[in-house]
Amino acid sequence: MSDRLELTSASAEQTQAFGELLGAALEAGDVLVLTGDLGAGKTQLTKGIARALGITDEVTSPTFALEAVHEGGRIPLYHFDLYRLHDSEELGDAGVWDVLGGDGACVFEWGEQFADELGDERVDVFVTRLEGESAEVGGEPRRHIELVSHDARGDEFVAAVRALL
């Protein structure tokens, strides 16, 4: 176990398009932990995921609400932003335990600090702006996106995304 997939995105549109591939491969109970600096593209990926699931809600990072529930698609999408949490005891108050492993997919921005609590039944998605590259005027710098699975279902997920490329 521990399959990996890497690619590069040259724009917000390409990042969203890759998110659509992730969304197409998601099943109920799946967990994605998105890791990257501010502005790296985590929310752009989530927008694509939601679109692939058939969700028409506007997707923004739920920084102050901590959780956004998006329904009306193939499966519910539980979108968390854990940036403001400092202690794992706060995960319950954020609603994590109510939906983890449930009827929808969970996407955690800034969830890497709680990887032990979230468990190995997840796929980590690392989004990194490529250093030393200048964007065209009005454009964005390229991003490196890497998926890393931690269990058998994660391996299946990464393989499914790879097959969609």
Stockholm file with secondary structure:
# STOCKHOLM 1.0

chainA/1-165         MSDRLELTSASAEQTQAFGELLGAALEAGDVLVLTGDLGAGKTQLTKGIARALGITDEVTSPTFALEAVHEGGRIPLYHFDLYRLHDSEELGDAGVWDVLGGDGACVFEWGEQFADELGDERVDVFVTRLEGESAEVGGEPRRHIELVSHDARGDEFVAAVRALL
#=GR chainA/1-165 SS CCCEEEEEECSHHHHHHHHHHHHHHCCTTCEEEEECCTTSSHHHHHHHHHHHHTCCSCCCCCTTTSEEEECSSSSCEEEEECTTCCSTTHHHHTTHHHHTTSSSEEEEETCGGGHHHHCSSSEEEEEEECTTCCCCTTCCCCEEEEEEECSHHHHHHHHHHHHHC
#=GC SS_cons         CCCEEEEEECSHHHHHHHHHHHHHHCCTTCEEEEECCTTSSHHHHHHHHHHHHTCCSCCCCCTTTSEEEECSSSSCEEEEECTTCCSTTHHHHTTHHHHTTSSSEEEEETCGGGHHHHCSSSEEEEEEECTTCCCCTTCCCCEEEEEEECSHHHHHHHHHHHHHC
//
